[in-house]
C-alpha cells in the first residue's frame, strides 16, 4: 500500500459476484476525505468509482486463492482480493479508519530518531541534490515515544530516563551515590541508603554493536567460569528472552578475578572484598554459596545506541527447560530492574560508553551485594576477554579489511589474498578443461565427495580482491561479445547471425520435435515429455550464463556507489543494463535449470549467487554483493513462437541498492524478437520500452526502442537504424511510480503494457539516445561503448553447494563429448523434475 497525501494506492484482485468469474488485476485508489474508492484497470485504462460509506464490508478470509473482502450494497456487490493477509488487513483498516490511527502512531515512532525536521531530497536545478537526515537520540524524543511503546517496556523506559542519558557520566542523580571504584575507564557507584542499588560507568575499546550482542547472547558460556556456572538464554514472546544464571562463590575465586581486573588500581580506591553472611550455619553457608536467579531480557537499538532491560517477572515466566526442582530458589534474588545502555564514546581513545544500573531485591543483603558486584564485574571481565579475542583474530586475519562495522547492514569485508590463494578458474577456462578433469568431477558426484567438500569449505559473502581480468577479443574466437558469428547490419541496423552449422541444427530440431510430439500423442503420452536434442545446447546452465552476463557490474556500479548524486547513479544503472542485455544474446540455448539448482561465482572478487526457485513459470533469483552496492532480482524469461520468429521478454527484473545514498533503482527490461528462425537470414532486434525508476525521488527513465521515424513517409524508407533508441529522464507522478512497481513485480506481465502519459510527467531532466548494439549517450556524454567497456570474467567458486550446476551430470557428459549419455541423463533429470513438481503440489 502506498500513501500520497490523502490517497491510498495498491494493486488488487477484483471480481464481481459469481463463483465462476475469475480475478482480474486492478489498481485501487482510495480518497480519505471523500471515502470514494476508484477501481482502475491498468490494461484497458478504464475505471469505476464506489462510495465506501454506502457499502457494507465483510471479511471473507482466503477465498479462491486470494485474501478477500466483500463490499455489498442494495444494488451492487464486488469482491476485492490480495495475495497476502497483510495487504488485506491494511485495506480493511483503511476503509474502517484504523489505518489513519496506526499511521499516526508510526509517524510518532519515526520522530524518535530525528533531531531535526524532516528534510526530503529535492530537485531545483541539475544535478539532483540528496540531503541525508541527521539523527540523534535525545531525551525529549524518548519522552514523546514512551506512550507509543508496548506496555511491558514503558515503565523501564521511564526509569531509564530518570537515571541515564544525562550529563555527569550519564546519571542525573550521581552526586547522591558514593563512589566505590574509580579508575581510568571504570567508575562504580553505590546508593548510600540501599547497598543493593548500584551504577556503573565503563568505557570500552570494543564497538557498541559487539558489546550489545555479547550481552544479549554470549558467544561463550560466560567470562568468569570460576563463579558463573550456568548462563542459559531461552527465547520467549514479544522479542524477549528468559535468562537463567547460577553463581557459585569460593573464597579464592572472587579475589582472583578481582585482582586481574583492577591490578593497576590502588587498594584504597576500591573495596571489592566479598563477605559471607555470618548468621548462617555451615550447611546453610554451603547452600548460600550458590545463587540462582531468573529474569526476562529485552534489547533494542536506535541510532547506534543499544539498550538492554532486565527484570524479574515472577514464577509464571519459568521456562520448561529450567529444572523445576530449582523453582523455589529462583525467587530469593530478584533483579527488580536493570538497564544497560551502550552508546558511542565521546572519548577519542574509546569506542563505547556503557552505563548500567542494577537494583536487586533479596533478604540476604550480603548475598545481594555479592550478586550485584559480580554482575557488574562480568561487564568488565567480558570486555577484557573481547579485547583479547579481537587481538587474536586480528593477528590471524592480518589480511582482512573491515569497513562500516557500526551497522550490520552496511558492513564490508575484503581479504587481501596472495597469488597462491586466489582461485583463478574462470567460466571460459572451465569450458575447455580436459576430459580427465571432467571425469574427476563425475567421480566426485558419484562417491559423494562433492558434498563433503561443500561441508568442509565455508563460502560466505566476503569480497576479495578477485581476478582483475576482462573478456578479450581475439582472432580465434572473434569479438568478445559479438563472437565470430554476429554482425551489425550496416544497412538497416540490428544484429544478424551467421553460424550456418548451428542454424542448420536448430532448424532440423523443429521437424524432429514435431515428429516426437506426434508419436507421443499416438502412444497416449504427454507432449511435454519431449526433450530437446542436446546438440543445439550451449555447454552452460542458464544460471551460469546469467551470472556471466553481470560482468559489467563493477565497471558501472563501483563509480556510482561513490557518488552522492542520484541522477548519476541512475545513469550508471541504465548503462549497466544496456551492456548486460548484449551479454545475453547468444543463439545457443543454455541448459534449463533444475528446480533447486544453484550457482556460485565471483566477479572481480564480488560474490554472486543464483537459484532456480520455480519450475513453472521458470524463475531464477539472484543476488550480487558488490563494493558498497547490491544487485539482486529475478530472471523469468517468457518465449512465444511465431510462424518464423521467436519473441522473448523478461518477467523478472532487477534492483540496484547503493549504500551511500540508501537508494534503490528498479529496472524493467525491453522485449526482443529473433526473426527468420526457420527460413531467411537470422537477425535480432529490440522493441517497445524499458524503464529505470527510483520511487523515493519519483525519478523514471523511459527508453523507446526503434522509435517512429519522423522523416519516414509512405514513399520513403526509414532513415534511422532499427536498433536505435531514444529516451528521457523525468520526475513523474506517484501514480505512475505505483504502476511501475506493479509492472516490476515478477510474473505480473504488465511490463509490456506500461506507458507514460503527458499528465504523469512533472519535470524533464536528461535526454537519452544510442543504439543497443553499440553505445549509450546521455546528454551527449557516452556512458557505454561496446568496444571500450568490456566485462570482467566470471570466476567459479572452487567448492560450491552440491546443488551447483557445476555438478550437473548431463552438462559434464556433454563437455566430455559423450552426447548419447548426456542426452539420456538430461531426459532422466527432466522426468525426475516433473515428478518432483507433482509431489510439491500435493
Buried (B, 14 or more C-beta within 10 A) or exposed (E): BBBEEEBBBBBBBBBEEEEEEEBBBBBBBBBBEEBBBBBBBBEEEEEEEBEBEEBEBEEBEEBBEBBBBBBBEEEEBBBBBBBEEEBBBBBBBBBEEEBEEEEEEEEEEEBBBBBEEEEEBEBEEEBBBBEEEEBEBEEEBBEEBBEBBEEBBBBBBBBBBBBBBBEEBBBBEBEEBEEBBEBEBBBBBBBEEEBBBBBBBBBBBBBBBBBBBBBBEBEEEBBBEBBBBEBBEBEBEEEBBBBBBBBBBEEEBBEEBBEEBBEEBEEEEBEBEBEBEEEBEEEEBEEBBEBBBBBBBBBEBBBBBBBBBBBBBEEEBBBEEBEEEBEEBBBBBBBBBBBBBBBBBEEEEBBBBBBBBBBBBBEBEBBBBBBBBBBBBBBBBBBBBBEEEBEEEEEEEEEEEEEEBEEEEEEBBBBEBEEEEBBEBBBBEBEEBEEEBBEEBBEBBEEEEBBEBBEEEEBEEBBBBBBEBBBEEEEEEEBBBBBEBBBBBEEBBBBBBEBEEBBEBBBEBEEEBEEBBEEBEEEEEEEEEBBBBBBBBBBBBBBBBBBBBBBBBBBBBBEBBBBBBBBBBBBBBBBBBBBBBBBBBBBBBBBBBBBEBBBBBBBBBBBBBBBBBBBEEBBBBBBBBBBBBBBBBBBBBBEEEEEEBBBBBBBBBBBBBBBBBEBBBBBBBBBBBBBBBEEEEBBBBBBBBBBBBBBBBBBBBBBBBBBEBEEEEEEEEBEBBBBBBBBBBBBBBBBBBBBBBBBBBBEBEBBBBBEBEEEBBEEEBBEBBBBBBBBBBBEEEEBBBBEEBBBBBBBBBEBBBBBBBBBBBBBBBBBBEBEEBBBBBBBEBBEEBBEBEEEEEE
